[in-house]
């Protein structure tokens, strides 16, 4: 970060990472090496899964996700200098340092208020009552502080020196990335509905309606051969004007089936779904059909457990 004589650092601001997968690689590596409490079991109940994710989240600290190289200004720098810096680098606030000591924050909103002299010193609108946190603060606690104080950023101080900035983007990225240490086997649905591929689409529709599900796994000779979803029925039967009573599941199902293993992590699984434009993936353990994992399963697991 900049010293008292250097209002701008050479490094990029805290908005430096756009890919979620790059947010907390170091912290996640540490977690993945110590995940004895995250052993996947198809019979794992929701309470255990919630505990797994909560404990994983509690291990992440702000020091693991914050930006350590941030743009700063001095109290004597002009408001216009600060405005240009924020505009050029797409940032919404700047820490203010005086002889290396943290003085407060100059926020974009203050500059845009229109009641300040752009040629005046930044000191005239520095927010000095901003909440600060130490680097060892937990990521979840930092998120709670942001919510309570209605702020999108928190300066991080170590021995009264600015150590970095943590933002909402950092927090959300870290939480989403926790899917790397939670395995599919811990949250997948093991109650999978199957239907013989020789059955009619009408039979499949009735089954999905009766069980309030959006897909079935097609089997033949005891082996999985495809998957039939509501989307398949809509596009390949209804839109095509085919008679569901006369059309076989085998004729319109999707195959080959893309699968994941129970040991696959939620983060990568979600990325696969996104790339393939699907909402679910079949889970197999060797040649055995083990379950179904959906986007809803992933979002429910992360949201309900990390933000109770």
BASEPA-231546 format. One record per residue: residue in one letter; x, y, z of N, C-alpha, C in turn. Coordinates in nm, 2 decimals. Layout:
! BASEPA-231546
> a/X/Y/Z/X/Y/Z/X/Y/Z
...
! end
This chain:
! BASEPA-231546
> x/0.08/-0.12/0.00/0.00/0.00/0.00/0.09/0.12/0.00
> x/0.03/0.24/-0.03/0.11/0.36/-0.04/0.16/0.41/0.09
> x/0.28/0.46/0.09/0.33/0.53/0.21/0.28/0.67/0.22
> x/0.33/0.75/0.32/0.28/0.89/0.33/0.32/0.98/0.22
> x/0.42/0.94/0.14/0.46/1.02/0.03/0.41/0.97/-0.10
> x/0.34/0.86/-0.10/0.30/0.79/-0.23/0.15/0.77/-0.22
> x/0.07/0.85/-0.28/-0.08/0.83/-0.27/-0.13/0.71/-0.35
> x/-0.05/0.66/-0.44/-0.09/0.55/-0.53/0.01/0.44/-0.52
> x/-0.04/0.32/-0.50/0.05/0.20/-0.51/0.06/0.15/-0.65
> x/0.16/0.07/-0.67/0.17/0.01/-0.81/0.08/-0.10/-0.83
> x/0.04/-0.17/-0.72/-0.04/-0.29/-0.73/-0.19/-0.25/-0.76
> x/-0.26/-0.35/-0.80/-0.40/-0.33/-0.83/-0.48/-0.31/-0.70
> x/-0.60/-0.25/-0.71/-0.69/-0.24/-0.60/-0.75/-0.37/-0.56
> x/-0.84/-0.36/-0.45/-0.90/-0.49/-0.40/-1.00/-0.55/-0.50
> x/-1.03/-0.48/-0.60/-1.12/-0.54/-0.70/-1.04/-0.62/-0.80
> x/-0.93/-0.68/-0.76/-0.83/-0.74/-0.85/-0.88/-0.88/-0.89
> x/-0.97/-0.94/-0.82/-1.01/-1.08/-0.86/-1.15/-1.09/-0.90
> x/-1.18/-1.14/-1.02/-1.31/-1.15/-1.07/-1.36/-1.29/-1.07
> x/-1.27/-1.39/-1.07/-1.31/-1.53/-1.07/-1.32/-1.58/-0.93
> x/-1.43/-1.63/-0.90/-1.45/-1.68/-0.76/-1.35/-1.78/-0.72
> x/-1.31/-1.86/-0.81/-1.21/-1.97/-0.78/-1.07/-1.91/-0.74
> x/-1.05/-1.78/-0.76/-0.92/-1.73/-0.73/-0.92/-1.66/-0.59
> x/-1.03/-1.65/-0.53/-1.05/-1.57/-0.41/-0.96/-1.61/-0.29
> x/-0.97/-1.74/-0.26/-0.90/-1.78/-0.13/-0.83/-1.92/-0.15
> x/-0.74/-1.93/-0.25/-0.68/-2.05/-0.28/-0.59/-2.10/-0.16
> x/-0.52/-2.01/-0.09/-0.44/-2.06/0.02/-0.52/-2.11/0.13
> x/-0.63/-2.04/0.17/-0.71/-2.09/0.28/-0.78/-2.22/0.25
> x/-0.82/-2.23/0.12/-0.89/-2.35/0.08/-0.80/-2.47/0.08
> x/-0.67/-2.45/0.04/-0.58/-2.56/0.04/-0.56/-2.61/0.18
> x/-0.55/-2.52/0.28/-0.54/-2.56/0.42/-0.66/-2.64/0.46
> x/-0.77/-2.59/0.43/-0.89/-2.66/0.47/-0.90/-2.80/0.41
> x/-0.87/-2.81/0.28/-0.88/-2.94/0.21/-0.78/-3.05/0.27
> x/-0.68/-3.00/0.34/-0.58/-3.09/0.40/-0.63/-3.14/0.53
> x/-0.73/-3.08/0.59/-0.78/-3.11/0.72/-0.93/-3.13/0.72
> x/-0.98/-3.21/0.63/-1.12/-3.22/0.62/-1.17/-3.36/0.67
> x/-1.12/-3.40/0.78/-1.16/-3.53/0.84/-1.31/-3.53/0.88
> x/-1.36/-3.40/0.91/-1.50/-3.39/0.95/-1.59/-3.37/0.83
> x/-1.53/-3.38/0.71/-1.61/-3.36/0.59/-1.63/-3.49/0.51
> x/-1.60/-3.60/0.57/-1.62/-3.73/0.50/-1.75/-3.75/0.44
> x/-1.77/-3.77/0.31/-1.90/-3.78/0.25/-1.97/-3.91/0.28
> x/-2.09/-3.91/0.32/-2.17/-4.03/0.34/-2.31/-4.00/0.28
> x/-2.36/-4.09/0.20/-2.49/-4.07/0.14/-2.60/-4.05/0.24
> x/-2.58/-4.11/0.36/-2.69/-4.10/0.46/-2.67/-3.98/0.55
> x/-2.57/-3.90/0.52/-2.55/-3.78/0.61/-2.68/-3.69/0.61
> x/-2.72/-3.66/0.74/-2.83/-3.57/0.75/-2.80/-3.43/0.74
> x/-2.90/-3.34/0.73/-2.88/-3.20/0.71/-2.81/-3.14/0.82
> x/-2.84/-3.18/0.95/-2.77/-3.12/1.06/-2.62/-3.14/1.06
> x/-2.58/-3.26/1.02/-2.44/-3.29/1.01/-2.37/-3.21/0.90
> x/-2.44/-3.20/0.78/-2.39/-3.12/0.67/-2.37/-2.97/0.71
> x/-2.47/-2.92/0.78/-2.47/-2.78/0.82/-2.35/-2.76/0.91
> x/-2.33/-2.85/1.00/-2.21/-2.84/1.09/-2.08/-2.85/1.02
> x/-2.07/-2.93/0.92/-1.95/-2.94/0.84/-1.92/-2.81/0.77
> x/-2.01/-2.75/0.71/-1.99/-2.63/0.64/-1.96/-2.51/0.73
> x/-2.04/-2.51/0.84/-2.02/-2.40/0.94/-1.87/-2.41/1.00
> x/-1.83/-2.53/1.03/-1.69/-2.54/1.09/-1.59/-2.50/0.98
> x/-1.61/-2.54/0.86/-1.52/-2.50/0.75/-1.52/-2.35/0.73
> x/-1.63/-2.28/0.74/-1.64/-2.14/0.72/-1.57/-2.07/0.84
> x/-1.59/-2.12/0.96/-1.53/-2.06/1.08/-1.38/-2.06/1.08
> x/-1.32/-2.15/0.99/-1.17/-2.16/0.98/-1.12/-2.05/0.90
> x/-1.20/-1.99/0.81/-1.15/-1.88/0.72/-1.14/-1.75/0.80
> x/-1.03/-1.68/0.78/-1.01/-1.55/0.85/-1.00/-1.44/0.74
> x/-1.03/-1.32/0.78/-1.02/-1.21/0.69/-0.88/-1.20/0.63
> x/-0.78/-1.23/0.70/-0.64/-1.23/0.64/-0.63/-1.32/0.52
> x/-0.71/-1.42/0.51/-0.70/-1.51/0.39/-0.77/-1.46/0.27
> x/-0.86/-1.36/0.28/-0.94/-1.32/0.17/-0.92/-1.17/0.14
> x/-0.87/-1.09/0.23/-0.86/-0.95/0.21/-0.76/-0.91/0.10
> x/-0.77/-0.79/0.05/-0.67/-0.73/-0.04/-0.56/-0.67/0.04
> x/-0.44/-0.70/0.02/-0.33/-0.65/0.10/-0.27/-0.53/0.04
> x/-0.29/-0.51/-0.09/-0.23/-0.40/-0.17/-0.35/-0.31/-0.22
> x/-0.37/-0.20/-0.15/-0.48/-0.11/-0.18/-0.44/0.03/-0.21
> x/-0.52/0.10/-0.28/-0.49/0.24/-0.31/-0.52/0.32/-0.18
> x/-0.43/0.42/-0.15/-0.46/0.50/-0.03/-0.43/0.65/-0.07
> x/-0.47/0.74/0.01/-0.44/0.88/-0.01/-0.40/0.94/0.12
> x/-0.35/1.07/0.12/-0.32/1.14/0.24/-0.42/1.24/0.26
> x/-0.44/1.29/0.39/-0.54/1.39/0.42/-0.52/1.52/0.33
> x/-0.40/1.55/0.29/-0.37/1.67/0.22/-0.39/1.66/0.07
> x/-0.41/1.54/0.02/-0.44/1.52/-0.12/-0.58/1.58/-0.15
> x/-0.60/1.63/-0.27/-0.73/1.70/-0.30/-0.84/1.60/-0.33
> x/-0.96/1.64/-0.31/-1.08/1.56/-0.34/-1.07/1.52/-0.49
> x/-1.03/1.61/-0.58/-1.03/1.58/-0.72/-0.93/1.46/-0.75
> x/-0.81/1.47/-0.68/-0.72/1.36/-0.69/-0.78/1.22/-0.65
> x/-0.85/1.23/-0.54/-0.92/1.10/-0.49/-1.02/1.06/-0.59
> x/-1.10/1.16/-0.65/-1.21/1.12/-0.74/-1.15/1.06/-0.87
> x/-1.04/1.11/-0.92/-0.98/1.05/-1.04/-0.93/0.91/-1.01
> x/-0.87/0.89/-0.89/-0.82/0.76/-0.86/-0.93/0.66/-0.85
> x/-1.04/0.70/-0.79/-1.16/0.61/-0.77/-1.22/0.58/-0.91
> x/-1.23/0.68/-0.99/-1.29/0.66/-1.13/-1.20/0.58/-1.22
> x/-1.07/0.60/-1.22/-0.98/0.53/-1.30/-0.97/0.38/-1.27
> x/-0.98/0.35/-1.14/-0.96/0.21/-1.09/-1.09/0.14/-1.04
> x/-1.20/0.21/-1.07/-1.33/0.15/-1.04/-1.34/0.10/-0.89
> x/-1.31/0.19/-0.80/-1.32/0.16/-0.66/-1.41/0.26/-0.59
> x/-1.47/0.23/-0.48/-1.58/0.31/-0.42/-1.53/0.38/-0.29
> x/-1.41/0.35/-0.25/-1.36/0.42/-0.13/-1.21/0.41/-0.12
> x/-1.15/0.50/-0.05/-1.00/0.51/-0.03/-0.97/0.52/0.11
> x/-0.88/0.44/0.17/-0.83/0.46/0.30/-0.74/0.58/0.30
> x/-0.75/0.66/0.41/-0.67/0.78/0.42/-0.56/0.76/0.53
> x/-0.44/0.78/0.49/-0.32/0.76/0.58/-0.25/0.89/0.61
> x/-0.21/0.91/0.73/-0.13/1.03/0.76/0.00/0.98/0.83
> x/0.11/0.99/0.76/0.24/0.94/0.81/0.23/0.79/0.84
> x/0.15/0.72/0.75/0.14/0.58/0.76/0.03/0.53/0.86
> x/-0.03/0.62/0.93/-0.13/0.58/1.03/-0.27/0.60/0.97
> x/-0.36/0.50/0.99/-0.49/0.50/0.94/-0.57/0.62/1.00
> x/-0.64/0.70/0.92/-0.72/0.81/0.97/-0.87/0.79/0.94
> x/-0.90/0.72/0.84/-1.04/0.70/0.81/-1.06/0.66/0.66
> x/-1.18/0.68/0.61/-1.21/0.64/0.47/-1.27/0.76/0.40
> x/-1.23/0.78/0.28/-1.30/0.87/0.19/-1.38/0.79/0.09
> x/-1.51/0.81/0.09/-1.60/0.72/0.01/-1.65/0.80/-0.11
> x/-1.67/0.72/-0.22/-1.72/0.78/-0.34/-1.85/0.86/-0.32
> x/-1.94/0.81/-0.23/-2.06/0.88/-0.21/-2.04/1.02/-0.16
> x/-1.94/1.03/-0.07/-1.91/1.17/-0.02/-1.87/1.26/-0.13
> x/-1.79/1.22/-0.22/-1.74/1.30/-0.33/-1.85/1.34/-0.42
> x/-1.95/1.25/-0.44/-2.06/1.27/-0.53/-2.17/1.35/-0.47
> x/-2.16/1.38/-0.34/-2.26/1.46/-0.28/-2.28/1.60/-0.33
> x/-2.17/1.65/-0.39/-2.18/1.78/-0.45/-2.16/1.90/-0.36
> x/-2.14/1.87/-0.23/-2.12/1.98/-0.14/-1.98/2.00/-0.09
> x/-1.88/1.94/-0.17/-1.74/1.96/-0.13/-1.67/2.03/-0.24
> x/-1.56/2.10/-0.20/-1.47/2.17/-0.29/-1.37/2.07/-0.35
> x/-1.38/2.04/-0.48/-1.30/1.94/-0.54/-1.15/1.98/-0.53
> x/-1.12/2.11/-0.51/-0.98/2.15/-0.49/-0.94/2.14/-0.35
> x/-1.03/2.12/-0.26/-1.01/2.11/-0.12/-0.94/1.98/-0.08
> x/-0.89/1.98/0.04/-0.82/1.86/0.09/-0.92/1.75/0.13
> x/-0.87/1.63/0.11/-0.95/1.51/0.14/-0.99/1.51/0.29
> x/-0.92/1.57/0.37/-0.94/1.57/0.51/-1.08/1.62/0.55
> x/-1.14/1.71/0.46/-1.26/1.77/0.50/-1.38/1.67/0.49
> x/-1.37/1.56/0.42/-1.48/1.46/0.42/-1.44/1.32/0.46
> x/-1.33/1.31/0.53/-1.29/1.17/0.57/-1.39/1.12/0.68
> x/-1.43/1.00/0.66/-1.51/0.93/0.76/-1.42/0.87/0.86
> x/-1.43/0.92/0.98/-1.34/0.87/1.09/-1.40/0.77/1.18
> x/-1.53/0.75/1.17/-1.59/0.66/1.27/-1.63/0.52/1.20
> x/-1.55/0.49/1.10/-1.58/0.37/1.02/-1.53/0.25/1.11
> x/-1.61/0.14/1.10/-1.57/0.02/1.18/-1.44/-0.04/1.12
> x/-1.35/-0.09/1.20/-1.23/-0.16/1.15/-1.23/-0.30/1.22
> x/-1.15/-0.39/1.16/-1.14/-0.52/1.22/-0.99/-0.57/1.21
> x/-0.95/-0.66/1.29/-0.82/-0.72/1.28/-0.81/-0.83/1.18
> x/-0.70/-0.87/1.13/-0.68/-0.97/1.03/-0.74/-1.11/1.07
> x/-0.73/-1.13/1.20/-0.78/-1.27/1.25/-0.93/-1.28/1.26
> x/-1.00/-1.17/1.23/-1.15/-1.18/1.23/-1.20/-1.29/1.13
> x/-1.30/-1.37/1.18/-1.35/-1.47/1.09/-1.43/-1.40/0.97
> x/-1.43/-1.47/0.86/-1.50/-1.42/0.74/-1.65/-1.41/0.77
> x/-1.71/-1.50/0.84/-1.85/-1.49/0.87/-1.88/-1.37/0.96
> x/-1.79/-1.35/1.06/-1.81/-1.24/1.15/-1.80/-1.10/1.07
> x/-1.70/-1.10/0.98/-1.69/-0.98/0.90/-1.81/-0.95/0.82
> x/-1.87/-1.06/0.77/-2.00/-1.04/0.69/-2.11/-0.99/0.78
> x/-2.12/-1.04/0.90/-2.22/-0.99/0.99/-2.20/-0.84/1.03
> x/-2.08/-0.80/1.05/-2.05/-0.66/1.08/-2.09/-0.57/0.96
> x/-2.06/-0.62/0.84/-2.10/-0.54/0.72/-2.25/-0.52/0.71
> x/-2.32/-0.63/0.74/-2.46/-0.62/0.74/-2.52/-0.53/0.85
> x/-2.46/-0.54/0.97/-2.51/-0.46/1.08/-2.48/-0.31/1.06
> x/-2.36/-0.28/1.00/-2.32/-0.14/0.98/-2.36/-0.09/0.84
> x/-2.42/-0.17/0.76/-2.46/-0.13/0.63/-2.35/-0.08/0.54
> x/-2.24/-0.15/0.54/-2.12/-0.11/0.47/-2.08/-0.22/0.38
> x/-2.01/-0.19/0.27/-1.96/-0.29/0.17/-1.82/-0.31/0.18
> x/-1.75/-0.25/0.28/-1.61/-0.27/0.30/-1.57/-0.24/0.44
> x/-1.46/-0.31/0.48/-1.41/-0.29/0.62/-1.26/-0.27/0.61
> x/-1.20/-0.17/0.66/-1.05/-0.16/0.67/-1.00/-0.26/0.77
> x/-0.89/-0.32/0.74/-0.83/-0.42/0.83/-0.71/-0.36/0.89
> x/-0.70/-0.35/1.03/-0.59/-0.29/1.10/-0.51/-0.40/1.18
> x/-0.38/-0.39/1.17/-0.30/-0.47/1.25/-0.20/-0.38/1.33
> x/-0.21/-0.37/1.46/-0.13/-0.29/1.54/-0.14/-0.14/1.50
> x/-0.26/-0.10/1.47/-0.30/0.04/1.43/-0.25/0.07/1.29
> x/-0.19/-0.02/1.22/-0.15/0.00/1.08/-0.25/-0.07/0.98
> x/-0.27/0.00/0.87/-0.36/-0.06/0.77/-0.30/-0.18/0.71
> x/-0.36/-0.30/0.72/-0.31/-0.42/0.67/-0.38/-0.46/0.54
> x/-0.50/-0.40/0.51/-0.57/-0.43/0.39/-0.71/-0.39/0.40
> x/-0.79/-0.43/0.30/-0.93/-0.40/0.29/-1.01/-0.53/0.26
> x/-1.12/-0.55/0.32/-1.20/-0.66/0.29/-1.34/-0.61/0.24
> x/-1.39/-0.66/0.13/-1.51/-0.61/0.08/-1.62/-0.72/0.07
> x/-1.74/-0.68/0.04/-1.85/-0.78/0.02/-1.81/-0.88/-0.08
> x/-1.75/-0.84/-0.19/-1.71/-0.93/-0.29/-1.62/-1.04/-0.24
> x/-1.52/-1.00/-0.16/-1.43/-1.09/-0.10/-1.50/-1.19/-0.01
> x/-1.60/-1.14/0.07/-1.67/-1.23/0.16/-1.76/-1.33/0.09
> x/-1.83/-1.28/-0.01/-1.92/-1.37/-0.09/-1.84/-1.47/-0.17
> x/-1.73/-1.42/-0.22/-1.64/-1.52/-0.30/-1.59/-1.62/-0.21
> x/-1.55/-1.59/-0.09/-1.49/-1.69/0.00/-1.60/-1.79/0.04
> x/-1.72/-1.74/0.07/-1.83/-1.83/0.11/-1.86/-1.93/0.00
> x/-1.87/-1.87/-0.12/-1.90/-1.96/-0.24/-1.80/-2.06/-0.26
> x/-1.67/-2.02/-0.24/-1.56/-2.11/-0.26/-1.55/-2.22/-0.16
> x/-1.63/-2.20/-0.05/-1.63/-2.31/0.05/-1.69/-2.44/-0.01
> x/-1.76/-2.43/-0.13/-1.80/-2.55/-0.19/-1.69/-2.64/-0.23
> x/-1.56/-2.58/-0.23/-1.45/-2.67/-0.27/-1.42/-2.77/-0.16
> x/-1.45/-2.74/-0.04/-1.42/-2.84/0.07/-1.54/-2.92/0.11
> x/-1.66/-2.90/0.06/-1.78/-2.98/0.08/-1.80/-3.07/-0.04
> x/-1.81/-3.20/-0.01/-1.82/-3.29/-0.12/-1.97/-3.33/-0.15
> x/-1.99/-3.36/-0.28/-2.12/-3.39/-0.33/-2.19/-3.50/-0.25
> x/-2.11/-3.59/-0.21/-2.17/-3.70/-0.13/-2.24/-3.66/0.00
> x/-2.20/-3.54/0.05/-2.26/-3.50/0.18/-2.40/-3.43/0.16
> x/-2.43/-3.39/0.04/-2.55/-3.31/0.02/-2.64/-3.37/-0.09
> x/-2.60/-3.46/-0.16/-2.68/-3.52/-0.28/-2.80/-3.59/-0.22
> x/-2.90/-3.60/-0.31/-3.02/-3.67/-0.28/-3.01/-3.81/-0.33
> x/-3.01/-3.90/-0.23/-2.99/-4.05/-0.26/-3.12/-4.12/-0.31
> x/-3.23/-4.05/-0.30/-3.36/-4.11/-0.33/-3.39/-4.08/-0.48
> x/-3.33/-4.16/-0.57/-3.34/-4.13/-0.71/-3.45/-4.22/-0.78
> x/-3.53/-4.15/-0.85/-3.64/-4.22/-0.92/-3.59/-4.27/-1.05
> x/-3.61/-4.40/-1.08/-3.57/-4.46/-1.21/-3.69/-4.51/-1.28
> x/-3.68/-4.53/-1.41/-3.78/-4.58/-1.49/-3.72/-4.66/-1.61
> x/-3.77/-4.77/-1.65/-3.72/-4.84/-1.76/-3.72/-4.75/-1.89
> x/-3.62/-4.76/-1.97/-3.61/-4.68/-2.09/-3.72/-4.72/-2.19
> x/-3.77/-4.84/-2.17/-3.88/-4.89/-2.27/-4.01/-4.84/-2.23
> x/-4.02/-4.77/-2.12/-4.15/-4.71/-2.07/-4.19/-4.60/-2.16
> x/-4.32/-4.56/-2.16/-4.36/-4.45/-2.25/-4.33/-4.31/-2.17
> x/-4.33/-4.21/-2.25/-4.31/-4.08/-2.20/-4.43/-4.04/-2.11
> x/-4.54/-4.09/-2.14/-4.66/-4.07/-2.06/-4.64/-4.13/-1.92
> x/-4.58/-4.25/-1.91/-4.55/-4.31/-1.78/-4.45/-4.22/-1.70
> x/-4.36/-4.16/-1.77/-4.26/-4.08/-1.71/-4.32/-3.95/-1.66
> x/-4.41/-3.89/-1.74/-4.48/-3.77/-1.70/-4.56/-3.80/-1.57
> x/-4.63/-3.91/-1.57/-4.71/-3.94/-1.45/-4.63/-3.96/-1.33
> x/-4.51/-4.03/-1.35/-4.42/-4.05/-1.23/-4.37/-3.92/-1.18
> x/-4.32/-3.83/-1.27/-4.27/-3.70/-1.22/-4.38/-3.62/-1.16
> x/-4.50/-3.62/-1.21/-4.61/-3.55/-1.15/-4.65/-3.60/-1.01
> x/-4.66/-3.73/-1.00/-4.70/-3.79/-0.87/-4.59/-3.77/-0.77
> x/-4.46/-3.77/-0.80/-4.36/-3.75/-0.70/-4.30/-3.61/-0.69
> x/-4.36/-3.52/-0.77/-4.32/-3.38/-0.77/-4.17/-3.36/-0.79
> x/-4.12/-3.43/-0.90/-3.98/-3.42/-0.93/-3.97/-3.37/-1.08
> x/-3.85/-3.33/-1.12/-3.84/-3.27/-1.25/-3.76/-3.36/-1.34
> x/-3.71/-3.48/-1.30/-3.64/-3.57/-1.39/-3.65/-3.71/-1.34
> x/-3.62/-3.80/-1.42/-3.61/-3.94/-1.39/-3.48/-4.00/-1.45
> x/-3.42/-4.10/-1.40/-3.31/-4.17/-1.46/-3.36/-4.29/-1.53
> x/-3.33/-4.30/-1.66/-3.37/-4.41/-1.74/-3.27/-4.53/-1.72
> x/-3.32/-4.65/-1.70/-3.24/-4.77/-1.68/-3.28/-4.88/-1.78
> x/-3.19/-4.97/-1.81/-3.22/-5.08/-1.89/-3.13/-5.19/-1.85
> x/-3.18/-5.31/-1.82/-3.10/-5.42/-1.78/-3.02/-5.39/-1.65
> x/-3.08/-5.31/-1.57/-3.02/-5.28/-1.44/-2.91/-5.17/-1.45
> x/-2.89/-5.11/-1.56/-2.79/-5.01/-1.58/-2.85/-4.88/-1.62
> x/-2.79/-4.77/-1.58/-2.83/-4.64/-1.62/-2.80/-4.61/-1.77
> x/-2.90/-4.57/-1.85/-2.87/-4.54/-1.99/-2.91/-4.40/-2.03
> x/-2.97/-4.32/-1.95/-3.00/-4.19/-1.98/-3.08/-4.12/-1.87
> x/-3.11/-3.99/-1.90/-3.19/-3.91/-1.81/-3.30/-3.84/-1.88
> x/-3.42/-3.83/-1.83/-3.53/-3.76/-1.89/-3.57/-3.65/-1.80
> x/-3.57/-3.53/-1.85/-3.61/-3.41/-1.77/-3.74/-3.35/-1.82
> x/-3.80/-3.26/-1.75/-3.91/-3.18/-1.79/-3.88/-3.11/-1.92
> x/-3.76/-3.06/-1.92/-3.71/-2.98/-2.04/-3.71/-3.07/-2.17
> x/-3.67/-3.20/-2.15/-3.66/-3.29/-2.26/-3.81/-3.32/-2.31
> x/-3.90/-3.34/-2.22/-4.04/-3.37/-2.26/-4.10/-3.25/-2.33
> x/-4.07/-3.13/-2.28/-4.13/-3.01/-2.34/-4.07/-2.99/-2.48
> x/-3.94/-3.00/-2.50/-3.88/-2.97/-2.63/-3.89/-3.08/-2.73
> x/-3.88/-3.21/-2.68/-3.87/-3.32/-2.77/-4.00/-3.40/-2.79
> x/-4.10/-3.36/-2.71/-4.23/-3.43/-2.72/-4.34/-3.33/-2.75
> x/-4.36/-3.24/-2.65/-4.47/-3.15/-2.67/-4.45/-3.05/-2.79
> x/-4.33/-2.99/-2.79/-4.30/-2.90/-2.90/-4.29/-2.96/-3.04
> x/-4.25/-3.09/-3.03/-4.24/-3.17/-3.16/-4.37/-3.23/-3.20
> x/-4.47/-3.21/-3.12/-4.61/-3.27/-3.16/-4.61/-3.42/-3.15
> x/-4.53/-3.48/-3.07/-4.53/-3.63/-3.06/-4.64/-3.67/-2.95
> x/-4.69/-3.79/-2.96/-4.78/-3.84/-2.87/-4.71/-3.91/-2.75
> x/-4.72/-3.86/-2.63/-4.64/-3.91/-2.52/-4.68/-4.06/-2.49
> x/-4.80/-4.10/-2.53/-4.85/-4.23/-2.50/-4.78/-4.33/-2.60
> x/-4.73/-4.28/-2.71/-4.67/-4.37/-2.81/-4.52/-4.35/-2.82
> x/-4.47/-4.25/-2.75/-4.32/-4.22/-2.75/-4.25/-4.29/-2.63
> x/-4.14/-4.35/-2.66/-4.07/-4.42/-2.56/-3.97/-4.32/-2.49
> x/-3.94/-4.35/-2.37/-3.84/-4.27/-2.30/-3.71/-4.28/-2.37
> x/-3.67/-4.39/-2.42/-3.55/-4.41/-2.49/-3.53/-4.32/-2.61
> x/-3.65/-4.28/-2.67/-3.64/-4.20/-2.79/-3.61/-4.06/-2.77
> x/-3.64/-4.01/-2.65/-3.62/-3.86/-2.62/-3.53/-3.83/-2.50
> x/-3.48/-3.93/-2.43/-3.40/-3.91/-2.32/-3.26/-3.85/-2.36
> x/-3.19/-3.79/-2.26/-3.06/-3.74/-2.29/-2.96/-3.84/-2.25
> x/-2.86/-3.86/-2.34/-2.75/-3.96/-2.32/-2.64/-3.92/-2.41
> x/-2.51/-3.96/-2.38/-2.48/-4.02/-2.25/-2.49/-3.93/-2.13
> x/-2.50/-3.98/-2.01/-2.53/-3.90/-1.90/-2.39/-3.85/-1.84
> x/-2.39/-3.72/-1.82/-2.27/-3.66/-1.75/-2.28/-3.68/-1.60
> x/-2.18/-3.74/-1.54/-2.19/-3.77/-1.40/-2.08/-3.71/-1.32
> x/-2.10/-3.71/-1.19/-1.99/-3.67/-1.10/-1.98/-3.78/-0.99
> x/-1.87/-3.78/-0.92/-1.84/-3.87/-0.81/-1.89/-3.81/-0.68
> x/-1.92/-3.89/-0.58/-1.95/-3.84/-0.45/-1.84/-3.75/-0.39
> x/-1.72/-3.78/-0.43/-1.61/-3.70/-0.37/-1.58/-3.57/-0.44
> x/-1.66/-3.55/-0.55/-1.65/-3.42/-0.62/-1.69/-3.31/-0.53
> x/-1.62/-3.19/-0.54/-1.66/-3.08/-0.46/-1.77/-3.00/-0.52
> x/-1.85/-2.93/-0.43/-1.96/-2.85/-0.47/-1.93/-2.74/-0.56
> x/-1.82/-2.67/-0.54/-1.78/-2.56/-0.62/-1.76/-2.60/-0.76
> x/-1.68/-2.70/-0.79/-1.65/-2.75/-0.92/-1.78/-2.80/-0.99
> x/-1.86/-2.87/-0.91/-1.99/-2.93/-0.96/-2.08/-2.82/-1.01
> x/-2.09/-2.71/-0.93/-2.17/-2.60/-0.97/-2.12/-2.53/-1.10
> x/-1.98/-2.52/-1.11/-1.93/-2.47/-1.23/-1.96/-2.56/-1.35
> x/-1.96/-2.69/-1.33/-1.99/-2.78/-1.44/-2.14/-2.76/-1.49
> x/-2.23/-2.74/-1.39/-2.37/-2.72/-1.42/-2.38/-2.59/-1.50
> x/-2.31/-2.49/-1.46/-2.32/-2.36/-1.52/-2.27/-2.36/-1.67
> x/-2.16/-2.43/-1.69/-2.10/-2.44/-1.82/-2.19/-2.53/-1.92
> x/-2.26/-2.63/-1.86/-2.34/-2.72/-1.94/-2.49/-2.67/-1.95
> x/-2.52/-2.56/-1.88/-2.66/-2.51/-1.87/-2.76/-2.61/-1.83
> x/-2.72/-2.68/-1.72/-2.81/-2.78/-1.66/-2.83/-2.75/-1.51
> x/-2.94/-2.80/-1.46/-2.97/-2.77/-1.32/-2.94/-2.89/-1.22
> x/-2.89/-3.00/-1.28/-2.87/-3.12/-1.20/-2.76/-3.21/-1.26
> x/-2.70/-3.29/-1.18/-2.61/-3.39/-1.24/-2.63/-3.52/-1.16
> x/-2.62/-3.63/-1.23/-2.63/-3.76/-1.17/-2.49/-3.80/-1.10
> x/-2.51/-3.86/-0.98/-2.39/-3.89/-0.91/-2.37/-4.05/-0.91
> x/-2.25/-4.09/-0.95/-2.22/-4.23/-0.96/-2.10/-4.27/-0.87
> x/-2.10/-4.38/-0.81/-1.99/-4.43/-0.74/-1.95/-4.56/-0.81
> x/-1.85/-4.54/-0.89/-1.81/-4.65/-0.98/-1.92/-4.67/-1.08
> x/-1.97/-4.79/-1.10/-2.08/-4.82/-1.19/-2.22/-4.80/-1.12
> x/-2.22/-4.77/-0.99/-2.34/-4.77/-0.91/-2.40/-4.63/-0.91
> x/-2.53/-4.62/-0.93/-2.61/-4.49/-0.93/-2.62/-4.46/-0.78
> x/-2.56/-4.34/-0.74/-2.55/-4.31/-0.60/-2.65/-4.20/-0.56
> x/-2.68/-4.11/-0.66/-2.77/-4.00/-0.62/-2.79/-3.90/-0.73
> x/-2.85/-3.79/-0.69/-2.87/-3.67/-0.78/-2.82/-3.55/-0.70
> x/-2.75/-3.46/-0.77/-2.71/-3.33/-0.70/-2.77/-3.22/-0.79
> x/-2.84/-3.12/-0.73/-2.90/-3.02/-0.80/-2.85/-2.88/-0.76
> x/-2.87/-2.78/-0.84/-2.83/-2.64/-0.80/-2.90/-2.60/-0.67
> x/-3.02/-2.65/-0.66/-3.10/-2.61/-0.53/-3.03/-2.67/-0.41
> x/-2.98/-2.80/-0.42/-2.91/-2.86/-0.31/-2.79/-2.77/-0.27
> x/-2.71/-2.73/-0.37/-2.59/-2.65/-0.34/-2.62/-2.52/-0.28
> x/-2.72/-2.44/-0.34/-2.75/-2.31/-0.28/-2.81/-2.32/-0.15
> x/-2.90/-2.42/-0.13/-2.96/-2.44/0.01/-2.85/-2.47/0.11
> x/-2.75/-2.55/0.08/-2.65/-2.59/0.17/-2.57/-2.47/0.21
> x/-2.52/-2.39/0.11/-2.44/-2.27/0.14/-2.52/-2.16/0.21
> x/-2.64/-2.13/0.17/-2.72/-2.02/0.22/-2.77/-2.05/0.36
> x/-2.83/-2.16/0.38/-2.90/-2.19/0.51/-2.80/-2.22/0.62
> x/-2.68/-2.27/0.59/-2.59/-2.30/0.69/-2.49/-2.18/0.73
> x/-2.46/-2.10/0.63/-2.36/-2.00/0.65/-2.42/-1.87/0.69
> x/-2.55/-1.85/0.66/-2.62/-1.73/0.70/-2.75/-1.76/0.77
> x/-2.74/-1.83/0.89/-2.86/-1.87/0.96/-2.94/-1.75/1.01
! end
